[in-house]
Amino acid sequence: MKRAVVIDSLADIPPYFETSLPVKVVHFRVYIDDKEYLDGKTISKEEYYEIASKTMNLRTSYPPPEETLNIYRELEEEGVEEVLALHLPEKMSGFWQSFRRILDKVKLKIKAFDVRSVSVGAGIVNSKMIELFENGASFEELEKKFWEIRRRMLLQFSVSSLRFLINNGRIGKARGLIGTLMNILPILTVDGEGEVSPLGKVRGRKRVIDKMVKNIIDFANGRKIELLVGWGTDDMKERAMSIKEKIFEVLGDKVVKFGEIRVSPTVASHTGPNVFGCSIYVL
């Protein structure tokens, strides 16, 4: 039985992950000063950050249903029978309403998951689900495994300003931080309900990194881990790499896989380009 995977442009897949399955991407729109681009298709990450770092006018939208439908029709024409679909949290976008309207228009067997994460968090969850699917797991087995995978993953990120999350309606459960961040930086996650949620707030960049590292150590609890760090603008890369360096100092023998990646334009348009963070998966 021929299988394939569909993901979206909000997931930053670990560079160390490989699969032999066909993987199609739903390209979300990003708008920079109201000019439209297709994330990963008509604009690269490098081009995006070069332009986006100079404006506050960033927004996104999901593709029209017909475009998503065409992806599945292409898979049908290629002889695919089963598709694993892995997409952004439903609470963050109207994409899911659009997606459900196309399901009865193809004969494919499709199992769709709201991965309750984005960027490097979604990348790790997606890689684990794809690995199971490639190794023959049934849809029922994937359903049973999903929450175990999701619970073994921790996403953390920080932004220089909450303005983008507020303006784009993605502030979620971090709304309580508004007005409290004079010289204080937030540490955020996407929780199991698929909403942006605070993990803490500290004063100063160094303390943000130290707190993230402590959270990783506590979450790992002596177990082996995979570590994936991500960043937006060039200025944020140093911060992301500081997380890596500190984790390798403390947990070097526990890190079995490591990757680094630039955050997708779709995600950065929600958070603002000045974003950095990390995700771990405990084995």
ROMARPA-754905 format. One record per residue (C-alpha): z negated, y negated, x negated; residue in three letters. Coordinates in steps of 0.2 Angstrom, whole numbers, padded with zeros to 4 digits, always signed. Layout:
N
ZYXAla ...
end
This chain:
283
+0000+0000+0000Met +0005-0017-0007Lys -0008-0030-0008Arg -0009-0049-0012Ala -0021-0063-0012Val -0021-0081-0006Val -0033-0094-0012Ile -0033-0113-0011Asp -0032-0127-0024Ser -0051-0130-0022Leu -0055-0115-0033Ala -0055-0116-0052Asp -0052-0098-0057Ile -0061-0093-0074Pro -0048-0093-0088Pro -0054-0076-0094Tyr -0050-0068-0077Phe -0034-0058-0075Glu -0026-0048-0060Thr -0010-0038-0058Ser -0010-0043-0039Leu +0001-0057-0033Pro -0009-0073-0030Val -0002-0087-0019Lys -0010-0104-0018Val -0012-0116-0003Val -0009-0133-0011His -0020-0146-0003Phe -0014-0164-0003Arg -0023-0177-0014Val -0020-0196-0011Tyr -0022-0208-0024Ile -0021-0226-0018Asp -0012-0218-0002Asp +0001-0210-0013Lys +0003-0191-0009Glu +0003-0177-0021Tyr +0001-0158-0020Leu -0013-0152-0030Asp -0006-0141-0044Gly +0012-0142-0038Lys +0018-0160-0039Thr +0003-0167-0050Ile -0006-0158-0064Ser -0024-0160-0068Lys -0020-0171-0083Glu -0009-0183-0073Glu -0022-0184-0059Tyr -0036-0189-0070Tyr -0026-0202-0079Glu -0022-0210-0063Ile -0037-0206-0052Ala -0050-0213-0065Ser -0043-0231-0062Lys -0046-0231-0043Thr -0059-0229-0029Met -0046-0225-0016Asn -0046-0206-0016Leu -0044-0194-0002Arg -0037-0176+0003Thr -0030-0167+0017Ser -0026-0149+0020Tyr -0007-0144+0022Pro +0002-0142+0039Pro +0000-0125+0047Pro +0019-0122+0044Glu +0017-0123+0025Glu +0002-0111+0025Thr +0012-0099+0037Leu +0027-0099+0025Asn +0016-0092+0011Ile +0011-0077+0022Tyr +0029-0075+0028Arg +0035-0074+0010Glu +0022-0061+0007Leu +0028-0051+0022Glu +0046-0052+0015Glu +0040-0046-0001Glu +0033-0030+0007Gly +0015-0034+0006Val +0004-0026+0019Glu -0013-0032+0016Glu -0019-0049+0011Val -0036-0055+0005Leu -0038-0074+0009Ala -0051-0084+0000Leu -0054-0102+0006His -0065-0117+0005Leu -0081-0119+0016Pro -0076-0122+0034Glu -0089-0136+0035Lys -0079-0146+0023Met -0062-0146+0031Ser -0052-0143+0046Gly -0041-0131+0037Phe -0049-0116+0045Trp -0044-0121+0063Gln -0026-0123+0056Ser -0027-0107+0047Phe -0033-0097+0062Arg -0018-0103+0073Arg -0006-0094+0061Ile -0014-0077+0060Leu -0005-0069+0075Asp +0012-0075+0069Lys +0013-0063+0055Val +0011-0044+0055Lys +0001-0043+0039Leu -0017-0036+0039Lys -0027-0051+0033Ile -0045-0052+0029Lys -0051-0070+0026Ala -0067-0076+0019Phe -0076-0093+0019Asp -0082-0092+0001Val -0096-0105+0004Arg -0092-0114-0013Ser -0079-0124-0022Val -0072-0127-0040Ser -0080-0116-0053Val -0092-0108-0040Gly -0077-0103-0029Ala -0068-0097-0045Gly -0081-0085-0049Ile -0083-0078-0031Val -0065-0077-0029Asn -0063-0067-0046Ser -0076-0055-0041Lys -0068-0052-0024Met -0051-0050-0031Ile -0057-0038-0044Glu -0064-0027-0030Leu -0048-0029-0019Phe -0037-0024-0034Glu -0048-0009-0037Asn -0044-0002-0020Gly -0059-0009-0009Ala -0056-0009+0009Ser -0059-0024+0020Phe -0075-0016+0027Glu -0081-0014+0009Glu -0077-0032+0004Leu -0087-0038+0020Glu -0102-0028+0013Lys -0100-0034-0004Lys -0097-0053-0001Phe -0114-0059+0002Trp -0121-0049-0013Glu -0108-0058-0024Ile -0112-0075-0017Arg -0130-0073-0020Arg -0127-0068-0038Arg -0118-0085-0041Met -0126-0102-0044Leu -0116-0118-0044Leu -0122-0134-0051Gln -0114-0151-0053Phe -0118-0169-0055Ser -0109-0185-0051Val -0111-0203-0057Ser -0110-0209-0040Ser -0112-0202-0022Leu -0099-0215-0015Arg -0085-0203-0015Phe -0095-0189-0006Leu -0101-0202+0007Ile -0083-0210+0009Asn -0075-0193+0011Asn -0088-0186+0023Gly -0094-0172+0011Arg -0111-0178+0007Ile -0119-0164+0018Gly -0137-0160+0015Lys -0138-0172+0000Ala -0138-0187+0012Arg -0156-0189+0009Gly -0152-0195-0009Leu -0143-0210-0003Ile -0152-0226-0009Gly -0163-0217-0021Thr -0152-0216-0036Leu -0156-0231-0046Met -0153-0224-0064Asn -0156-0207-0056Ile -0143-0193-0056Leu -0142-0180-0043Pro -0140-0161-0047Ile -0130-0154-0032Leu -0124-0137-0026Thr -0114-0130-0011Val -0126-0119-0002Asp -0124-0103+0007Gly -0120-0112+0023Glu -0105-0121+0014Gly -0113-0138+0013Glu -0116-0150-0002Val -0135-0148-0005Ser -0147-0156-0018Pro -0155-0146-0031Leu -0164-0160-0038Gly -0163-0178-0046Lys -0168-0184-0063Val -0167-0199-0073Arg -0155-0199-0087Gly -0140-0189-0093Arg -0149-0178-0105Lys -0162-0173-0092Arg -0148-0168-0080Val -0141-0156-0093Ile -0159-0150-0097Asp -0163-0147-0079Lys -0146-0138-0076Met -0150-0127-0091Val -0167-0123-0085Lys -0160-0118-0068Asn -0148-0106-0076Ile -0162-0098-0086Ile -0173-0096-0071Asp -0158-0089-0060Phe -0153-0077-0074Ala -0171-0070-0075Asn -0167-0061-0091Gly -0151-0053-0084Arg -0133-0054-0092Lys -0122-0068-0086Ile -0105-0075-0085Glu -0104-0094-0088Leu -0090-0106-0082Leu -0092-0124-0086Val -0081-0138-0078Gly -0077-0156-0079Trp -0067-0170-0072Gly -0063-0186-0083Thr -0063-0184-0102Asp -0080-0192-0103Asp -0087-0178-0093Met -0081-0164-0104Lys -0095-0168-0117Glu -0108-0165-0104Arg -0101-0149-0098Ala -0100-0143-0116Met -0118-0148-0119Ser -0123-0135-0105Ile -0113-0122-0114Lys -0121-0126-0131Glu -0138-0125-0124Lys -0136-0109-0114Ile -0129-0101-0130Phe -0144-0106-0140Glu -0156-0099-0127Val -0146-0085-0119Leu -0132-0081-0131Gly -0134-0063-0131Asp -0134-0063-0112Lys -0118-0072-0110Val -0105-0058-0108Val -0090-0070-0103Lys -0088-0088-0105Phe -0074-0100-0099Gly -0071-0119-0098Glu -0060-0127-0085Ile -0055-0144-0079Arg -0061-0147-0061Val -0046-0147-0048Ser -0040-0163-0041Pro -0044-0158-0023Thr -0062-0156-0028Val -0063-0172-0039Ala -0056-0182-0025Ser -0071-0177-0014His -0084-0179-0028Thr -0076-0193-0038Gly -0068-0190-0055Pro -0084-0192-0065Asn -0090-0175-0061Val -0096-0160-0072Phe -0105-0144-0069Gly -0106-0126-0071Cys -0107-0109-0062Ser -0115-0093-0067Ile -0114-0075-0061Tyr -0128-0063-0065Val -0123-0045-0068Leu 
end
